[in-house]
Structure formats: C-alpha cells, structure tokens
Amino acid sequence: MSNRITVLPAAGRVVPDPEAGDLLPPEGREVPDSAWWRRRLVDGDISLKTATAKPKGAK
C-alpha cells in the first residue's frame, strides 16, 4: 500500500491533478504522496489537510 495525503489548493491557485486528469477541487482530495505533490507543496500551490483528532471519549 502506498502512502496517501490529503491536499487542498492554496487560495487563488488552480492545481492540476495528473492522476485524476482534472483540477484539484477546492475541498481537496486524497492523492499519492509523491514527489510531484511534494513539489506543489514547496511551491505554495497546495497545503496539507491535517486530520483533527477527536477528544478521547467524544462521540
């Protein structure tokens, strides 16, 4: 299984998704953790969506 990350386009940016063949939607998408996406991150085209942990015992 390959690693996957969830990415969101930066404000005002339109980012192609080479795997899906379309543009990255504003709400983001899970994509392979690859050099291509890491380069977009370094260039400021995208940000990583971080999971928000629920407090222990929360439903």
N, CA, C and O atoms as CSV, one atom per row, in Angstrom:
chain,resi,resn,atom,element,x,y,z
A,1,MET,N,N,0.842,-1.176,0.000
A,1,MET,CA,C,0.000,0.000,0.000
A,1,MET,C,C,0.886,1.238,0.000
A,1,MET,O,O,1.818,1.342,0.798
A,2,SER,N,N,0.598,2.162,-0.883
A,2,SER,CA,C,1.389,3.385,-0.944
A,2,SER,C,C,0.799,4.434,-0.010
A,2,SER,O,O,-0.392,4.419,0.300
A,3,ASN,N,N,1.656,5.335,0.426
A,3,ASN,CA,C,1.204,6.405,1.303
A,3,ASN,C,C,0.374,7.408,0.523
A,3,ASN,O,O,0.665,7.705,-0.636
A,4,ARG,N,N,-0.668,7.929,1.171
A,4,ARG,CA,C,-1.524,8.926,0.551
A,4,ARG,C,C,-1.650,10.111,1.495
A,4,ARG,O,O,-1.587,9.962,2.715
A,5,ILE,N,N,-1.829,11.280,0.914
A,5,ILE,CA,C,-2.004,12.505,1.675
A,5,ILE,C,C,-3.241,13.219,1.141
A,5,ILE,O,O,-3.654,12.996,0.003
A,6,THR,N,N,-3.822,14.068,1.962
A,6,THR,CA,C,-4.954,14.871,1.515
A,6,THR,C,C,-4.451,16.292,1.328
A,6,THR,O,O,-3.896,16.894,2.248
A,7,VAL,N,N,-4.652,16.822,0.124
A,7,VAL,CA,C,-4.159,18.149,-0.216
A,7,VAL,C,C,-5.306,19.066,-0.612
A,7,VAL,O,O,-6.335,18.622,-1.120
A,8,LEU,N,N,-5.103,20.354,-0.368
A,8,LEU,CA,C,-6.059,21.389,-0.745
A,8,LEU,C,C,-5.326,22.430,-1.581
A,8,LEU,O,O,-4.162,22.723,-1.308
A,9,PRO,N,N,-5.982,22.998,-2.596
A,9,PRO,CA,C,-5.312,24.057,-3.352
A,9,PRO,C,C,-5.179,25.308,-2.486
A,9,PRO,O,O,-6.067,25.606,-1.687
A,10,ALA,N,N,-4.093,26.027,-2.638
A,10,ALA,CA,C,-3.904,27.284,-1.918
A,10,ALA,C,C,-4.895,28.305,-2.476
A,10,ALA,O,O,-5.348,28.185,-3.614
A,11,ALA,N,N,-5.221,29.294,-1.675
A,11,ALA,CA,C,-6.164,30.330,-2.085
A,11,ALA,C,C,-5.708,30.980,-3.394
A,11,ALA,O,O,-4.564,31.416,-3.523
A,12,GLY,N,N,-6.613,31.033,-4.342
A,12,GLY,CA,C,-6.326,31.655,-5.631
A,12,GLY,C,C,-5.538,30.797,-6.599
A,12,GLY,O,O,-5.162,31.263,-7.674
A,13,ARG,N,N,-5.283,29.554,-6.235
A,13,ARG,CA,C,-4.490,28.670,-7.105
A,13,ARG,C,C,-5.381,27.629,-7.769
A,13,ARG,O,O,-6.332,27.132,-7.166
A,14,VAL,N,N,-5.063,27.311,-9.008
A,14,VAL,CA,C,-5.714,26.227,-9.742
A,14,VAL,C,C,-4.633,25.184,-9.967
A,14,VAL,O,O,-3.615,25.463,-10.601
A,15,VAL,N,N,-4.854,23.972,-9.444
A,15,VAL,CA,C,-3.810,22.949,-9.451
A,15,VAL,C,C,-4.299,21.711,-10.204
A,15,VAL,O,O,-5.310,21.119,-9.827
A,16,PRO,N,N,-3.593,21.317,-11.261
A,16,PRO,CA,C,-3.974,20.093,-11.959
A,16,PRO,C,C,-3.653,18.858,-11.126
A,16,PRO,O,O,-2.682,18.831,-10.369
A,17,ASP,N,N,-4.486,17.844,-11.281
A,17,ASP,CA,C,-4.249,16.559,-10.621
A,17,ASP,C,C,-3.930,15.561,-11.729
A,17,ASP,O,O,-4.838,15.104,-12.424
A,18,PRO,N,N,-2.646,15.214,-11.908
A,18,PRO,CA,C,-2.274,14.334,-13.021
A,18,PRO,C,C,-2.869,12.933,-12.916
A,18,PRO,O,O,-3.096,12.289,-13.941
A,19,GLU,N,N,-3.127,12.448,-11.707
A,19,GLU,CA,C,-3.684,11.106,-11.539
A,19,GLU,C,C,-5.156,11.069,-11.959
A,19,GLU,O,O,-5.587,10.130,-12.627
A,20,ALA,N,N,-5.929,12.093,-11.568
A,20,ALA,CA,C,-7.364,12.130,-11.873
A,20,ALA,C,C,-7.635,12.739,-13.247
A,20,ALA,O,O,-8.699,12.513,-13.823
A,21,GLY,N,N,-6.686,13.508,-13.775
A,21,GLY,CA,C,-6.871,14.123,-15.084
A,21,GLY,C,C,-7.780,15.346,-15.054
A,21,GLY,O,O,-8.345,15.725,-16.080
A,22,ASP,N,N,-7.927,15.968,-13.877
A,22,ASP,CA,C,-8.735,17.175,-13.769
A,22,ASP,C,C,-8.053,18.124,-12.795
A,22,ASP,O,O,-6.877,17.954,-12.470
A,23,LEU,N,N,-8.796,19.126,-12.329
A,23,LEU,CA,C,-8.238,20.077,-11.370
A,23,LEU,C,C,-8.565,19.652,-9.956
A,23,LEU,O,O,-9.608,19.050,-9.697
A,24,LEU,N,N,-7.669,19.969,-9.051
A,24,LEU,CA,C,-7.872,19.681,-7.640
A,24,LEU,C,C,-9.062,20.508,-7.151
A,24,LEU,O,O,-9.047,21.732,-7.281
A,25,PRO,N,N,-10.095,19.865,-6.591
A,25,PRO,CA,C,-11.267,20.620,-6.144
A,25,PRO,C,C,-10.949,21.472,-4.914
A,25,PRO,O,O,-10.019,21.163,-4.168
A,26,PRO,N,N,-11.717,22.540,-4.702
A,26,PRO,CA,C,-11.463,23.428,-3.558
A,26,PRO,C,C,-11.491,22.709,-2.209
A,26,PRO,O,O,-10.782,23.105,-1.284
A,27,GLU,N,N,-12.301,21.659,-2.090
A,27,GLU,CA,C,-12.371,20.922,-0.823
A,27,GLU,C,C,-11.225,19.937,-0.647
A,27,GLU,O,O,-11.120,19.289,0.394
A,28,GLY,N,N,-10.370,19.817,-1.648
A,28,GLY,CA,C,-9.206,18.948,-1.566
A,28,GLY,C,C,-9.491,17.530,-2.021
A,28,GLY,O,O,-10.614,17.182,-2.386
A,29,ARG,N,N,-8.439,16.720,-1.990
A,29,ARG,CA,C,-8.544,15.332,-2.457
A,29,ARG,C,C,-7.392,14.530,-1.880
A,29,ARG,O,O,-6.313,15.063,-1.619
A,30,GLU,N,N,-7.634,13.247,-1.687
A,30,GLU,CA,C,-6.574,12.337,-1.279
A,30,GLU,C,C,-5.799,11.940,-2.527
A,30,GLU,O,O,-6.380,11.529,-3.532
A,31,VAL,N,N,-4.472,12.068,-2.448
A,31,VAL,CA,C,-3.600,11.797,-3.588
A,31,VAL,C,C,-2.398,10.979,-3.119
A,31,VAL,O,O,-2.144,10.897,-1.917
A,32,PRO,N,N,-1.655,10.373,-4.046
A,32,PRO,CA,C,-0.448,9.650,-3.637
A,32,PRO,C,C,0.599,10.626,-3.097
A,32,PRO,O,O,0.732,11.739,-3.605
A,33,ASP,N,N,1.322,10.219,-2.094
A,33,ASP,CA,C,2.398,11.035,-1.543
A,33,ASP,C,C,3.605,10.874,-2.461
A,33,ASP,O,O,4.437,9.986,-2.276
A,34,SER,N,N,3.676,11.754,-3.452
A,34,SER,CA,C,4.708,11.629,-4.483
A,34,SER,C,C,5.544,12.900,-4.564
A,34,SER,O,O,5.204,13.926,-3.974
A,35,ALA,N,N,6.628,12.812,-5.297
A,35,ALA,CA,C,7.499,13.967,-5.499
A,35,ALA,C,C,6.737,15.107,-6.172
A,35,ALA,O,O,6.983,16.277,-5.877
A,36,TRP,N,N,5.810,14.771,-7.079
A,36,TRP,CA,C,5.041,15.812,-7.776
A,36,TRP,C,C,4.238,16.633,-6.778
A,36,TRP,O,O,4.270,17.863,-6.834
A,37,TRP,N,N,3.525,15.992,-5.872
A,37,TRP,CA,C,2.715,16.723,-4.887
A,37,TRP,C,C,3.597,17.431,-3.877
A,37,TRP,O,O,3.263,18.529,-3.433
A,38,ARG,N,N,4.719,16.826,-3.504
A,38,ARG,CA,C,5.627,17.482,-2.568
A,38,ARG,C,C,6.199,18.761,-3.182
A,38,ARG,O,O,6.413,19.745,-2.474
A,39,ARG,N,N,6.445,18.751,-4.482
A,39,ARG,CA,C,6.935,19.949,-5.167
A,39,ARG,C,C,5.858,21.045,-5.149
A,39,ARG,O,O,6.167,22.219,-4.941
A,40,ARG,N,N,4.598,20.656,-5.369
A,40,ARG,CA,C,3.491,21.636,-5.314
A,40,ARG,C,C,3.416,22.264,-3.925
A,40,ARG,O,O,3.132,23.454,-3.785
A,41,LEU,N,N,3.675,21.443,-2.890
A,41,LEU,CA,C,3.651,21.931,-1.518
A,41,LEU,C,C,4.769,22.949,-1.289
A,41,LEU,O,O,4.528,24.016,-0.724
A,42,VAL,N,N,5.980,22.629,-1.719
A,42,VAL,CA,C,7.125,23.526,-1.570
A,42,VAL,C,C,6.889,24.831,-2.343
A,42,VAL,O,O,7.282,25.902,-1.883
A,43,ASP,N,N,6.255,24.742,-3.503
A,43,ASP,CA,C,5.983,25.928,-4.321
A,43,ASP,C,C,4.835,26.773,-3.778
A,43,ASP,O,O,4.615,27.889,-4.250
A,44,GLY,N,N,4.097,26.256,-2.788
A,44,GLY,CA,C,2.991,27.012,-2.215
A,44,GLY,C,C,1.682,26.875,-2.965
A,44,GLY,O,O,0.742,27.628,-2.710
A,45,ASP,N,N,1.604,25.913,-3.899
A,45,ASP,CA,C,0.386,25.701,-4.676
A,45,ASP,C,C,-0.692,24.966,-3.889
A,45,ASP,O,O,-1.882,25.112,-4.171
A,46,ILE,N,N,-0.274,24.177,-2.904
A,46,ILE,CA,C,-1.216,23.381,-2.112
A,46,ILE,C,C,-0.858,23.455,-0.644
A,46,ILE,O,O,0.218,23.924,-0.274
A,47,SER,N,N,-1.770,22.987,0.186
A,47,SER,CA,C,-1.475,22.779,1.606
A,47,SER,C,C,-1.954,21.386,1.963
A,47,SER,O,O,-2.790,20.806,1.270
A,48,LEU,N,N,-1.420,20.858,3.043
A,48,LEU,CA,C,-1.833,19.542,3.517
A,48,LEU,C,C,-3.020,19.703,4.452
A,48,LEU,O,O,-3.034,20.590,5.306
A,49,LYS,N,N,-4.001,18.854,4.290
A,49,LYS,CA,C,-5.137,18.845,5.205
A,49,LYS,C,C,-4.764,17.921,6.341
A,49,LYS,O,O,-4.421,16.759,6.124
A,50,THR,N,N,-4.833,18.437,7.545
A,50,THR,CA,C,-4.494,17.623,8.706
A,50,THR,C,C,-5.770,17.115,9.351
A,50,THR,O,O,-6.770,17.828,9.433
A,51,ALA,N,N,-5.722,15.903,9.797
A,51,ALA,CA,C,-6.865,15.309,10.469
A,51,ALA,C,C,-6.999,15.930,11.845
A,51,ALA,O,O,-6.009,16.128,12.549
A,52,THR,N,N,-8.224,16.234,12.221
A,52,THR,CA,C,-8.453,16.774,13.562
A,52,THR,C,C,-8.854,15.616,14.462
A,52,THR,O,O,-9.845,14.930,14.213
A,53,ALA,N,N,-8.094,15.419,15.479
A,53,ALA,CA,C,-8.349,14.318,16.399
A,53,ALA,C,C,-9.508,14.674,17.329
A,53,ALA,O,O,-9.597,15.792,17.836
A,54,LYS,N,N,-10.380,13.716,17.539
A,54,LYS,CA,C,-11.475,13.898,18.487
A,54,LYS,C,C,-10.962,13.641,19.903
A,54,LYS,O,O,-10.145,12.744,20.111
A,55,PRO,N,N,-11.429,14.414,20.868
A,55,PRO,CA,C,-11.036,14.148,22.232
A,55,PRO,C,C,-11.441,12.738,22.657
A,55,PRO,O,O,-12.472,12.225,22.222
A,56,LYS,N,N,-10.648,12.130,23.486
A,56,LYS,CA,C,-10.941,10.782,23.939
A,56,LYS,C,C,-12.305,10.741,24.621
A,56,LYS,O,O,-12.597,11.566,25.487
A,57,GLY,N,N,-13.126,9.795,24.236
A,57,GLY,CA,C,-14.455,9.653,24.786
A,57,GLY,C,C,-15.524,10.437,24.039
A,57,GLY,O,O,-16.708,10.296,24.343
A,58,ALA,N,N,-15.132,11.271,23.055
A,58,ALA,CA,C,-16.118,12.042,22.284
A,58,ALA,C,C,-16.825,11.125,21.295
A,58,ALA,O,O,-16.239,10.176,20.775
A,59,LYS,N,N,-18.070,11.421,21.051
A,59,LYS,CA,C,-18.849,10.605,20.102
A,59,LYS,C,C,-19.111,11.352,18.843
A,59,LYS,O,O,-19.751,10.824,17.933
